[in-house]
Amino acid sequence: MKRILYTIFVILFTISSIPAIDLDTTVDDEIRKNYNSDKLIDENLPELPKFLQQEQAKVKPDTTEVIKQKLTPAAYRGKIKKGTKVPVVNDTKISDWLRKGSKVTFHTKSQIYAKGVTIPVGTKFYAEVEDSHQPQLSCNGGLVVLKVHSIVLNNSVTQIDGYITRADDKKIFLNNIKGKRTYWKTLWNKTGFGRNLFDRMLTLTAKLGKDGSTIILSPFPFCYGTVVLGLNTLTSPLFALFSKGGHVSIPAGSDFVIKLREDVNLYY
């Protein structure tokens, strides 16, 4: 028991003889006071080489110079009334070789004044081929039907409903741009053989009638020419049915007139 007490006394005496350690925390307090997380980069660091700056600019563009664009809705500008006729010039050659769905472009050749808006020279009108065919039998000509569907004004496209009333400065009916129907011309051409033969026989009849020895033969050439001319005239309508009419071929730069079926409200 004495040994245990002696050991405890020695341990307590040894601990009390060790000098106390006083920790100085003033340095930590100073660091905390001056610490600023927003200034982690030392402004006195050296600049990067130029080639590294260029590479850095490519990877991370300067977003401070991005321009924000405001999108403003289109405003009402005016109206083109139903029935308005617009003189235009075609930019596209128009022919019966164009297929259905082909695009055709026109432009105005003079200013058009509408309600609240002026359509300037050069304004584009766009059309589409609704129907077309080449010359057909019975002397029927080619055909092109156009639907004018839009106008471009101030870079804004507006849908319209228009049709053609004049093409190549000729009046058009029912929006049908047609090639020439050549029936009567073909009919006249088909009787050319009979007419020419009749003229020759008539000349021969007159020549035979001048000579007394041949006067008796003079009626025969006349009769022959008359019969051939009659038969040729009777059969020419049948031959004309197997002939075709003229093509539609209007070069670019020709005069047209577009007429509107409905009012057109313009927004841009």
C-alpha positions as a Markdown table, in Angstrom:
| # | Residue | x | y | z |
|---|---|---|---|---|
| 1 | Met | 0.0 | 0.0 | 0.0 |
| 2 | Lys | 2.8 | 2.4 | 0.9 |
| 3 | Arg | 4.4 | 1.7 | -2.6 |
| 4 | Ile | 1.2 | 2.6 | -4.4 |
| 5 | Leu | 0.8 | 5.9 | -2.5 |
| 6 | Tyr | 4.5 | 6.7 | -3.1 |
| 7 | Thr | 4.1 | 6.1 | -6.9 |
| 8 | Ile | 1.0 | 8.4 | -7.1 |
| 9 | Phe | 2.8 | 11.1 | -5.2 |
| 10 | Val | 5.8 | 11.0 | -7.6 |
| 11 | Ile | 3.5 | 11.2 | -10.6 |
| 12 | Leu | 1.7 | 14.2 | -9.3 |
| 13 | Phe | 4.9 | 16.0 | -8.4 |
| 14 | Thr | 6.3 | 15.4 | -11.8 |
| 15 | Ile | 3.2 | 16.8 | -13.6 |
| 16 | Ser | 3.1 | 19.9 | -11.4 |
| 17 | Ser | 6.8 | 20.7 | -12.2 |
| 18 | Ile | 6.2 | 20.9 | -16.0 |
| 19 | Pro | 5.9 | 24.6 | -17.1 |
| 20 | Ala | 2.6 | 25.6 | -18.8 |
| 21 | Ile | 2.5 | 26.1 | -22.6 |
| 22 | Asp | 0.9 | 29.4 | -23.6 |
| 23 | Leu | -0.4 | 29.2 | -27.3 |
| 24 | Asp | -0.3 | 32.4 | -29.2 |
| 25 | Thr | -3.5 | 32.7 | -31.4 |
| 26 | Thr | -2.9 | 36.3 | -32.5 |
| 27 | Val | -1.5 | 35.2 | -35.8 |
| 28 | Asp | -4.6 | 33.2 | -36.6 |
| 29 | Asp | -6.9 | 36.1 | -35.7 |
| 30 | Glu | -4.9 | 38.4 | -38.0 |
| 31 | Ile | -5.2 | 36.0 | -40.9 |
| 32 | Arg | -9.0 | 35.6 | -40.4 |
| 33 | Lys | -9.4 | 39.4 | -40.3 |
| 34 | Asn | -7.6 | 40.0 | -43.6 |
| 35 | Tyr | -8.9 | 37.0 | -45.5 |
| 36 | Asn | -11.1 | 37.8 | -48.5 |
| 37 | Ser | -12.4 | 34.9 | -50.6 |
| 38 | Asp | -13.2 | 37.3 | -53.5 |
| 39 | Lys | -9.5 | 38.1 | -53.9 |
| 40 | Leu | -7.9 | 34.7 | -54.3 |
| 41 | Ile | -5.9 | 35.8 | -57.3 |
| 42 | Asp | -2.9 | 37.9 | -56.7 |
| 43 | Glu | -3.1 | 40.9 | -59.0 |
| 44 | Asn | 0.7 | 41.1 | -59.0 |
| 45 | Leu | 1.1 | 37.7 | -60.8 |
| 46 | Pro | 2.9 | 37.9 | -64.2 |
| 47 | Glu | 0.8 | 38.0 | -67.4 |
| 48 | Leu | 0.4 | 34.9 | -69.6 |
| 49 | Pro | 2.4 | 34.7 | -72.8 |
| 50 | Lys | 0.5 | 36.1 | -75.8 |
| 51 | Phe | 0.0 | 32.7 | -77.5 |
| 52 | Leu | -1.6 | 31.4 | -74.3 |
| 53 | Gln | -3.9 | 34.5 | -74.1 |
| 54 | Gln | -5.0 | 33.9 | -77.7 |
| 55 | Glu | -5.8 | 30.2 | -76.9 |
| 56 | Gln | -7.6 | 31.2 | -73.8 |
| 57 | Ala | -9.7 | 33.8 | -75.7 |
| 58 | Lys | -10.7 | 31.0 | -78.2 |
| 59 | Val | -11.9 | 28.7 | -75.4 |
| 60 | Lys | -13.7 | 31.3 | -73.3 |
| 61 | Pro | -15.1 | 34.2 | -75.3 |
| 62 | Asp | -15.8 | 37.5 | -73.8 |
| 63 | Thr | -19.5 | 37.4 | -72.9 |
| 64 | Thr | -19.6 | 41.0 | -71.7 |
| 65 | Glu | -19.9 | 42.2 | -75.4 |
| 66 | Val | -22.9 | 40.0 | -76.4 |
| 67 | Ile | -25.6 | 42.2 | -77.8 |
| 68 | Lys | -29.1 | 41.4 | -76.8 |
| 69 | Gln | -31.6 | 41.7 | -79.8 |
| 70 | Lys | -35.2 | 42.6 | -79.1 |
| 71 | Leu | -37.8 | 40.8 | -81.2 |
| 72 | Thr | -40.6 | 43.2 | -82.0 |
| 73 | Pro | -43.9 | 41.9 | -83.4 |
| 74 | Ala | -44.9 | 42.9 | -86.9 |
| 75 | Ala | -47.1 | 45.9 | -87.1 |
| 76 | Tyr | -50.1 | 46.5 | -89.4 |
| 77 | Arg | -49.0 | 48.8 | -92.3 |
| 78 | Gly | -52.0 | 49.0 | -94.7 |
| 79 | Lys | -54.3 | 47.1 | -97.0 |
| 80 | Ile | -54.4 | 46.3 | -100.7 |
| 81 | Lys | -58.1 | 46.0 | -101.7 |
| 82 | Lys | -59.7 | 43.1 | -103.5 |
| 83 | Gly | -59.8 | 43.7 | -107.2 |
| 84 | Thr | -56.6 | 45.8 | -107.3 |
| 85 | Lys | -54.7 | 45.3 | -110.6 |
| 86 | Val | -50.9 | 45.3 | -110.2 |
| 87 | Pro | -48.7 | 45.8 | -113.4 |
| 88 | Val | -45.7 | 43.5 | -113.1 |
| 89 | Val | -42.9 | 42.1 | -115.3 |
| 90 | Asn | -42.0 | 38.4 | -115.2 |
| 91 | Asp | -38.5 | 37.4 | -114.1 |
| 92 | Thr | -39.0 | 33.8 | -115.2 |
| 93 | Lys | -39.6 | 32.6 | -118.8 |
| 94 | Ile | -43.1 | 31.2 | -119.0 |
| 95 | Ser | -43.9 | 28.3 | -121.3 |
| 96 | Asp | -46.0 | 25.2 | -121.5 |
| 97 | Trp | -42.9 | 23.2 | -120.8 |
| 98 | Leu | -43.2 | 24.3 | -117.1 |
| 99 | Arg | -44.6 | 21.5 | -114.9 |
| 100 | Lys | -47.2 | 21.7 | -112.2 |
| 101 | Gly | -45.7 | 23.2 | -109.1 |
| 102 | Ser | -43.0 | 25.2 | -110.9 |
| 103 | Lys | -42.1 | 28.6 | -109.4 |
| 104 | Val | -42.5 | 31.8 | -111.3 |
| 105 | Thr | -41.4 | 35.3 | -110.1 |
| 106 | Phe | -42.6 | 38.7 | -111.0 |
| 107 | His | -41.7 | 42.3 | -109.9 |
| 108 | Thr | -43.5 | 45.6 | -110.0 |
| 109 | Lys | -42.4 | 48.0 | -112.7 |
| 110 | Ser | -44.0 | 51.1 | -111.1 |
| 111 | Gln | -45.1 | 52.2 | -107.6 |
| 112 | Ile | -48.5 | 51.0 | -106.4 |
| 113 | Tyr | -50.5 | 53.2 | -104.0 |
| 114 | Ala | -52.7 | 51.3 | -101.6 |
| 115 | Lys | -54.6 | 52.2 | -98.4 |
| 116 | Gly | -51.9 | 53.3 | -96.0 |
| 117 | Val | -49.0 | 51.8 | -97.8 |
| 118 | Thr | -47.0 | 52.3 | -101.0 |
| 119 | Ile | -45.7 | 49.2 | -102.9 |
| 120 | Pro | -42.3 | 50.3 | -104.3 |
| 121 | Val | -40.8 | 49.5 | -107.7 |
| 122 | Gly | -39.2 | 46.0 | -107.7 |
| 123 | Thr | -41.5 | 44.4 | -105.2 |
| 124 | Lys | -41.5 | 40.7 | -105.7 |
| 125 | Phe | -44.6 | 38.6 | -106.4 |
| 126 | Tyr | -44.4 | 34.8 | -106.4 |
| 127 | Ala | -46.6 | 32.4 | -108.3 |
| 128 | Glu | -46.9 | 28.7 | -108.9 |
| 129 | Val | -48.0 | 26.7 | -111.9 |
| 130 | Glu | -51.3 | 25.1 | -111.1 |
| 131 | Asp | -51.8 | 23.4 | -114.5 |
| 132 | Ser | -50.0 | 23.2 | -117.9 |
| 133 | His | -50.0 | 21.2 | -121.0 |
| 134 | Gln | -48.3 | 21.4 | -124.4 |
| 135 | Pro | -50.2 | 21.8 | -127.7 |
| 136 | Gln | -52.9 | 19.1 | -128.3 |
| 137 | Leu | -54.8 | 17.7 | -131.2 |
| 138 | Ser | -57.7 | 19.5 | -132.9 |
| 139 | Cys | -55.3 | 22.6 | -133.2 |
| 140 | Asn | -55.6 | 23.2 | -129.4 |
| 141 | Gly | -52.7 | 25.4 | -128.1 |
| 142 | Gly | -50.5 | 24.9 | -125.0 |
| 143 | Leu | -51.7 | 26.0 | -121.6 |
| 144 | Val | -50.2 | 27.6 | -118.4 |
| 145 | Val | -52.4 | 28.4 | -115.4 |
| 146 | Leu | -50.7 | 30.5 | -112.6 |
| 147 | Lys | -51.7 | 31.1 | -109.0 |
| 148 | Val | -50.1 | 34.2 | -107.5 |
| 149 | His | -49.7 | 33.3 | -103.8 |
| 150 | Ser | -47.4 | 35.7 | -102.1 |
| 151 | Ile | -45.8 | 39.2 | -102.0 |
| 152 | Val | -42.5 | 40.2 | -100.4 |
| 153 | Leu | -42.5 | 43.7 | -98.9 |
| 154 | Asn | -39.8 | 45.0 | -96.6 |
| 155 | Asn | -38.4 | 41.5 | -96.3 |
| 156 | Ser | -41.7 | 40.2 | -95.0 |
| 157 | Val | -43.7 | 37.6 | -96.9 |
| 158 | Thr | -47.5 | 38.0 | -97.1 |
| 159 | Gln | -49.9 | 35.4 | -98.5 |
| 160 | Ile | -52.2 | 36.6 | -101.2 |
| 161 | Asp | -54.7 | 35.2 | -103.7 |
| 162 | Gly | -54.1 | 36.6 | -107.2 |
| 163 | Tyr | -54.5 | 35.6 | -110.9 |
| 164 | Ile | -53.3 | 36.8 | -114.3 |
| 165 | Thr | -55.5 | 39.0 | -116.4 |
| 166 | Arg | -52.9 | 40.1 | -119.0 |
| 167 | Ala | -49.9 | 38.1 | -120.2 |
| 168 | Asp | -47.4 | 39.4 | -122.7 |
| 169 | Asp | -49.6 | 42.5 | -122.9 |
| 170 | Lys | -52.5 | 40.4 | -124.2 |
| 171 | Lys | -55.9 | 40.0 | -122.4 |
| 172 | Ile | -56.2 | 36.6 | -120.6 |
| 173 | Phe | -59.6 | 34.9 | -119.8 |
| 174 | Leu | -60.2 | 32.7 | -116.8 |
| 175 | Asn | -56.5 | 32.9 | -115.8 |
| 176 | Asn | -55.6 | 30.6 | -118.8 |
| 177 | Ile | -52.5 | 31.6 | -120.6 |
| 178 | Lys | -53.0 | 29.7 | -123.9 |
| 179 | Gly | -51.1 | 29.1 | -127.0 |
| 180 | Lys | -52.7 | 30.0 | -130.4 |
| 181 | Arg | -55.6 | 27.8 | -131.5 |
| 182 | Thr | -54.6 | 27.3 | -135.1 |
| 183 | Tyr | -57.8 | 25.6 | -136.4 |
| 184 | Trp | -58.7 | 28.1 | -139.1 |
| 185 | Lys | -55.1 | 28.6 | -140.1 |
| 186 | Thr | -54.6 | 24.9 | -140.4 |
| 187 | Leu | -57.8 | 24.5 | -142.3 |
| 188 | Trp | -56.7 | 27.1 | -144.8 |
| 189 | Asn | -53.3 | 25.4 | -145.1 |
| 190 | Lys | -54.8 | 22.0 | -145.7 |
| 191 | Thr | -56.8 | 23.3 | -148.7 |
| 192 | Gly | -53.7 | 24.7 | -150.3 |
| 193 | Phe | -53.1 | 21.6 | -152.5 |
| 194 | Gly | -56.7 | 21.8 | -154.0 |
| 195 | Arg | -56.5 | 25.6 | -154.5 |
| 196 | Asn | -53.1 | 25.4 | -156.2 |
| 197 | Leu | -54.2 | 22.6 | -158.5 |
| 198 | Phe | -57.4 | 24.4 | -159.4 |
| 199 | Asp | -55.5 | 27.5 | -160.3 |
| 200 | Arg | -53.2 | 25.5 | -162.7 |
| 201 | Met | -56.2 | 23.7 | -164.3 |
| 202 | Leu | -57.9 | 27.0 | -164.8 |
| 203 | Thr | -54.9 | 28.4 | -166.5 |
| 204 | Leu | -54.7 | 25.3 | -168.7 |
| 205 | Thr | -58.4 | 25.6 | -169.6 |
| 206 | Ala | -57.9 | 29.2 | -170.7 |
| 207 | Lys | -54.9 | 28.2 | -172.8 |
| 208 | Leu | -56.7 | 25.3 | -174.5 |
| 209 | Gly | -59.7 | 27.6 | -175.2 |
| 210 | Lys | -57.5 | 30.0 | -177.2 |
| 211 | Asp | -56.6 | 27.3 | -179.8 |
| 212 | Gly | -59.5 | 26.1 | -182.0 |
| 213 | Ser | -58.1 | 22.6 | -182.3 |
| 214 | Thr | -58.0 | 22.1 | -178.5 |
| 215 | Ile | -61.0 | 24.0 | -177.4 |
| 216 | Ile | -63.0 | 20.8 | -177.1 |
| 217 | Leu | -60.5 | 19.7 | -174.4 |
| 218 | Ser | -60.6 | 22.9 | -172.4 |
| 219 | Pro | -63.5 | 21.9 | -170.0 |
| 220 | Phe | -61.7 | 18.8 | -168.7 |
| 221 | Pro | -58.8 | 20.5 | -166.8 |
| 222 | Phe | -61.4 | 22.9 | -165.3 |
| 223 | Cys | -63.6 | 20.0 | -164.2 |
| 224 | Tyr | -60.7 | 18.1 | -162.8 |
| 225 | Gly | -59.5 | 21.1 | -160.8 |
| 226 | Thr | -63.0 | 21.8 | -159.5 |
| 227 | Val | -63.4 | 18.2 | -158.3 |
| 228 | Val | -60.0 | 18.0 | -156.5 |
| 229 | Leu | -60.6 | 21.4 | -154.9 |
| 230 | Gly | -64.1 | 20.2 | -153.6 |
| 231 | Leu | -62.7 | 17.0 | -152.2 |
| 232 | Asn | -59.8 | 18.8 | -150.6 |
| 233 | Thr | -62.2 | 21.3 | -149.0 |
| 234 | Leu | -64.4 | 18.5 | -147.6 |
| 235 | Thr | -61.6 | 16.5 | -146.1 |
| 236 | Ser | -59.5 | 19.4 | -144.7 |
| 237 | Pro | -61.5 | 19.7 | -141.5 |
| 238 | Leu | -60.8 | 16.0 | -140.8 |
| 239 | Phe | -57.1 | 16.5 | -141.3 |
| 240 | Ala | -57.1 | 19.6 | -139.2 |
| 241 | Leu | -58.3 | 17.6 | -136.2 |
| 242 | Phe | -55.0 | 15.7 | -136.2 |
| 243 | Ser | -53.0 | 18.9 | -136.1 |
| 244 | Lys | -51.7 | 20.7 | -133.0 |
| 245 | Gly | -52.0 | 24.3 | -131.9 |
| 246 | Gly | -49.3 | 26.8 | -130.9 |
| 247 | His | -46.9 | 26.7 | -127.9 |
| 248 | Val | -47.0 | 29.1 | -125.0 |
| 249 | Ser | -43.6 | 30.9 | -124.8 |
| 250 | Ile | -43.3 | 34.2 | -123.1 |
| 251 | Pro | -39.7 | 35.6 | -122.5 |
| 252 | Ala | -38.6 | 37.2 | -119.3 |
| 253 | Gly | -39.2 | 40.9 | -119.1 |
| 254 | Ser | -42.7 | 40.8 | -120.6 |
| 255 | Asp | -45.7 | 42.8 | -119.3 |
| 256 | Phe | -48.3 | 41.1 | -117.0 |
| 257 | Val | -51.1 | 42.2 | -114.8 |
| 258 | Ile | -52.0 | 40.5 | -111.5 |
| 259 | Lys | -55.5 | 41.0 | -110.1 |
| 260 | Leu | -56.3 | 40.2 | -106.4 |
| 261 | Arg | -59.2 | 38.0 | -105.5 |
| 262 | Glu | -59.2 | 39.0 | -101.8 |
| 263 | Asp | -58.1 | 41.9 | -99.6 |
| 264 | Val | -54.4 | 41.8 | -98.5 |
| 265 | Asn | -53.5 | 43.1 | -95.0 |
| 266 | Leu | -49.8 | 44.0 | -94.8 |
| 267 | Tyr | -47.8 | 43.4 | -91.7 |
| 268 | Tyr | -44.0 | 44.1 | -91.2 |
